Amino acid sequence: MSSKVRRGFYFFVLLALLTPAARGRAEKLRISNASISGNTAIITYVTERAGLFKKYGLDTELILITGGPAAVSALINNDVDLDLRAPIAALQAMAHGLKLTFLLSQSNTLDYDVVTRPEIRDVRQLKGKRVGVIRFGGISELMVRYLFQRLGLDPDKDIQIVQTGQARLVAMEKGAFESTVLSSVESYYARRMGFRVLDMPELPFFGSTITGTPGWLKAYLEGARFFLREKARSIEFLSAFLRLKDPEVLEVTYKTHPQHQLGLRPYPDLAAARATIDIMGARDPLVRKLKAEEIFSLQALTELDKSGFINQLQTH
């Protein structure tokens, strides 16, 4: 990662199928997420640990669901109410006719780095080399294609994309490939292992969208304020959620979280959303037909903003 802090990739999708809470009892809210190793559920988890969902009458349950298609299926079948993860399955579902909508953005810039073996010092040296991804069709391949395209290399002609599974750093150390793309925290580990992290420009890319009831949104925004203001307690919660004890890694995880960039007005950057649609559309023409301005429903966020709720959070 470059010396400046670049916040925010992870295009997590948070989708909802919600009904109003019955008066006098907490509304059950089932929230699925993709993993415990990334940014996808951090603000939601901090909000829960800080007791802010309960403040708004919500009884939350975090559920791990690996795989975007399985998460979309869980939403459709009403097995979960909200989902947080990368955008691939959700946007593909929308492109094929499912009526999903996004309520806000959790990040508008890319937070992935190109990581290489130590002997490679420049992205141009990767021409003709192998680049590892977790699996074909997944978020890591999407990031490889987007990053290398923006750096002037044709991902179909200039590099060889290989599927490696989760243990990419171990595989690269053994010489299975010469480069991969990693999130900020993962690239921090890579640098400590002796790999090279290439300097990258800040690139627009849309991350994390949310759909929910106004009560949920209020709790979430209060959770965002808690995360930004209560660093020590937030890092304590991060340690529990991510199962990390290393203080340096926890510090990097906190500092590079996209909430620092977005603040308490998490409106989407439509240019970043278009960048996401464009790179996915290269492999799925139906996704390319989606319009960035039509995949959002910002009414709840806008109404809260106009009501003065966000101003109150900022001043108290």
C-alpha positions in Angstrom: 0.0 0.0 0.0 1.3 3.5 -0.8 2.3 5.8 2.1 -1.0 7.7 2.0 -3.9 5.9 3.5 -6.3 4.8 0.8 -9.7 3.9 2.2 -12.4 1.8 1.2 -12.7 -0.9 -1.4 -14.8 -3.9 -0.4 -18.0 -3.6 -2.3 -20.1 -5.2 0.4 -23.8 -5.5 -0.3 -26.2 -5.1 2.5 -29.7 -5.9 1.2 -32.9 -6.1 3.2 -36.4 -7.6 3.2 -37.9 -6.0 6.4 -41.2 -5.7 8.1 -42.1 -3.1 10.8 -41.4 -4.2 14.4 -44.4 -5.1 16.5 -45.1 -2.5 19.1 -43.6 -3.3 22.5 -41.1 -5.9 21.4 -37.8 -5.9 19.6 -37.7 -6.6 15.9 -35.5 -9.5 15.0 -33.0 -8.6 12.4 -30.9 -11.4 10.8 -27.7 -10.0 9.2 -25.5 -12.2 7.1 -21.9 -11.4 6.1 -19.3 -13.0 3.9 -16.4 -13.5 6.4 -14.8 -12.3 9.6 -11.5 -11.4 7.9 -12.4 -8.1 6.1 -14.3 -4.8 6.5 -17.7 -6.1 5.5 -19.4 -6.2 8.8 -17.1 -4.1 11.1 -19.5 -1.1 11.6 -22.5 -3.4 12.0 -20.6 -5.4 14.6 -19.4 -2.3 16.5 -23.0 -1.0 16.4 -24.2 -4.2 17.9 -21.5 -4.4 20.6 -22.1 -0.7 21.6 -25.8 -1.6 22.2 -27.1 0.8 19.6 -29.3 -1.7 17.8 -31.1 -2.4 21.0 -31.6 1.4 21.5 -33.7 1.4 18.4 -35.7 -1.8 19.3 -33.7 -4.2 17.1 -32.6 -7.7 18.2 -29.7 -8.5 15.8 -28.1 -11.8 14.9 -25.0 -12.0 12.7 -24.9 -15.0 10.4 -21.9 -16.2 8.4 -22.8 -17.2 4.8 -20.0 -17.9 2.4 -20.7 -17.3 -1.3 -22.7 -14.5 -2.8 -25.2 -16.6 -4.6 -26.1 -18.4 -1.4 -26.6 -15.0 0.3 -28.9 -13.8 -2.4 -30.8 -17.0 -2.1 -31.1 -16.5 1.6 -32.5 -13.0 1.1 -35.0 -14.2 -1.5 -36.2 -17.0 0.8 -36.4 -14.7 3.7 -33.9 -16.6 5.7 -32.0 -13.4 6.4 -33.0 -9.7 6.4 -29.7 -8.0 5.6 -26.5 -9.1 3.8 -23.0 -7.7 3.6 -20.5 -8.8 1.0 -18.8 -8.1 -2.3 -21.1 -6.9 -5.1 -20.8 -9.6 -7.7 -23.8 -11.9 -6.9 -26.1 -9.0 -6.0 -25.4 -6.9 -9.2 -25.7 -10.1 -11.3 -29.0 -10.8 -9.7 -30.2 -7.3 -10.3 -29.1 -7.5 -13.9 -31.2 -10.6 -14.3 -34.4 -9.1 -13.0 -34.3 -9.3 -9.2 -35.7 -6.1 -7.5 -32.9 -5.2 -5.1 -31.9 -1.7 -4.1 -29.1 -0.1 -2.2 -29.6 2.5 0.5 -26.1 4.1 1.0 -22.4 3.5 0.3 -19.8 2.3 2.8 -16.9 3.2 0.5 -16.3 4.9 -2.8 -12.6 4.2 -3.5 -10.6 1.1 -4.0 -8.6 -0.3 -1.1 -6.7 -3.1 -2.8 -3.0 -3.3 -3.5 -0.9 -5.1 -6.1 1.5 -7.3 -4.1 4.4 -9.0 -5.8 7.5 -11.1 -5.2 10.4 -9.1 -3.9 12.3 -9.1 -7.2 9.5 -7.3 -9.0 9.7 -3.5 -8.6 7.3 -2.1 -11.2 4.0 -3.2 -12.6 5.5 -3.3 -16.1 7.6 -6.2 -15.0 4.4 -8.3 -14.5 3.8 -8.5 -18.2 3.7 -12.1 -19.1 3.7 -13.2 -15.4 1.1 -15.1 -13.4 -1.3 -13.4 -11.0 -3.1 -15.4 -8.4 -6.8 -15.1 -7.5 -8.8 -17.0 -4.9 -11.2 -18.3 -7.5 -12.3 -17.5 -11.0 -15.4 -15.3 -11.0 -14.8 -14.0 -7.5 -14.0 -10.6 -6.1 -10.2 -11.2 -6.2 -10.4 -11.8 -10.0 -12.6 -8.7 -10.4 -10.0 -6.7 -8.5 -7.1 -8.1 -10.6 -8.9 -7.2 -13.8 -9.8 -3.7 -12.6 -6.4 -2.8 -11.2 -4.3 -4.1 -14.1 -6.6 -2.5 -16.6 -6.3 0.9 -14.9 -2.5 0.4 -14.7 -2.3 -0.1 -18.5 -2.1 -3.9 -18.8 -4.7 -6.1 -20.6 -5.7 -8.7 -18.0 -6.6 -11.1 -20.8 -3.4 -10.7 -22.9 -0.7 -9.3 -20.7 -0.9 -11.5 -17.6 -1.9 -15.0 -16.8 -4.7 -15.2 -14.1 -4.4 -18.4 -12.1 -6.8 -19.8 -9.4 -5.0 -20.4 -6.1 -7.4 -20.7 -3.3 -7.3 -18.7 0.0 -3.6 -19.2 0.9 -2.2 -16.8 -1.7 0.8 -15.5 0.2 2.0 -19.1 1.0 1.5 -20.0 -2.7 3.3 -16.9 -3.9 6.2 -17.6 -1.5 6.6 -21.0 -3.0 6.7 -19.5 -6.5 3.3 -20.6 -7.8 2.8 -17.1 -9.2 4.4 -13.7 -9.2 1.7 -11.3 -8.0 -1.8 -11.0 -6.5 -4.1 -8.3 -5.2 -4.8 -7.9 -1.5 -6.8 -5.7 0.9 -4.9 -3.1 3.0 -4.6 -5.3 6.0 -3.6 -8.3 4.0 -0.9 -6.3 2.2 0.4 -5.2 5.6 1.0 -8.8 6.4 2.5 -9.3 3.0 5.0 -6.5 3.5 6.0 -8.0 6.9 6.7 -11.3 5.1 9.0 -9.6 2.7 6.8 -9.2 -0.4 6.7 -5.9 -2.3 3.6 -3.7 -2.2 3.5 -1.5 -5.3 2.5 2.2 -5.0 -1.0 2.6 -6.4 -3.0 5.6 -7.4 -6.4 6.2 -5.7 -9.0 4.7 -7.9 -12.8 5.1 -7.8 -14.7 2.0 -6.9 -18.0 1.6 -5.2 -18.2 -0.3 -1.9 -20.9 -1.6 0.5 -24.5 -0.8 0.0 -27.3 -0.9 2.5 -31.0 -1.4 2.5 -33.0 -1.2 5.8 -35.7 0.4 7.9 -35.2 3.9 9.2 -34.7 2.5 12.7 -31.9 0.3 11.5 -30.3 3.2 9.6 -30.3 5.4 12.7 -28.6 2.7 14.7 -26.1 2.2 12.0 -25.2 5.9 11.7 -24.8 6.1 15.5 -22.6 3.1 15.2 -20.5 4.8 12.6 -20.1 7.8 14.9 -19.1 5.5 17.8 -16.5 3.9 15.5 -15.0 7.3 14.5 -15.0 8.8 18.0 -14.4 5.8 20.3 -11.2 4.4 18.9 -10.0 2.4 21.9 -13.3 0.6 22.4 -13.8 0.1 18.6 -10.4 -1.5 18.4 -11.4 -3.7 21.4 -14.5 -4.8 19.4 -12.4 -5.3 16.2 -10.1 -7.6 18.2 -13.0 -9.8 19.3 -14.7 -9.8 15.9 -11.6 -10.4 13.7 -10.0 -12.7 16.3 -6.8 -10.6 16.2 -4.5 -9.7 19.0 -1.6 -8.0 17.1 -1.9 -4.3 18.1 -0.2 -3.1 14.9 -2.6 -5.0 12.6 -5.6 -3.8 14.6 -4.3 -0.2 14.3 -4.0 -0.6 10.5 -7.4 -2.2 10.3 -9.0 0.7 12.2 -7.1 3.5 10.3 -7.8 2.1 6.8 -11.5 1.5 7.3 -13.5 3.4 4.7 -15.8 5.0 7.4 -13.0 7.6 8.0 -13.4 8.8 4.5 -17.2 8.7 4.4 -17.9 10.2 7.8 -21.6 10.3 8.8 -23.0 11.1 5.3 -22.4 7.9 3.4 -23.8 9.0 0.0 -22.6 6.9 -3.0 -20.2 8.3 -5.6 -22.0 7.5 -8.8 -18.7 7.6 -10.7 -17.4 4.8 -8.4 -20.6 2.8 -8.9 -20.2 3.1 -12.7 -16.6 1.9 -12.5 -17.9 -1.2 -10.7 -20.6 -1.8 -13.2 -18.2 -1.3 -16.1 -15.6 -3.8 -15.0 -18.3 -6.4 -14.2 -20.1 -5.6 -17.4 -17.0 -6.7 -19.4 -17.8 -10.3 -18.4 -21.6 -10.0 -18.1 -23.3 -7.7 -20.7 -26.5 -7.6 -18.7 -24.7 -6.0 -15.8 -23.4 -3.3 -18.1 -27.0 -2.3 -18.8 -27.5 -1.4 -15.1 -27.5 2.4 -14.4 -25.7 3.6 -11.4 -28.3 6.2 -10.5 -31.1 3.5 -10.5 -29.5 0.9 -8.2 -29.9 3.2 -5.2 -32.8 4.3 -3.1 -31.5 7.2 -1.0 -34.8 8.4 0.4 -34.3 7.1 4.0 -30.8 8.6 4.2 -31.9 11.9 2.6 -34.8 12.2 5.0 -32.6 11.6 8.0 -30.1 14.1 6.7 -32.8 16.8 6.1 -34.4 16.1 9.6 -31.2 17.2 11.3 -30.4 13.7 12.7 -26.9 13.6 11.2 -26.1 17.1 12.3 -27.1 16.1 15.8 -24.8 13.1 15.7 -21.9 15.3 14.6 -22.4 17.9 17.3 -23.1 15.7 20.3 
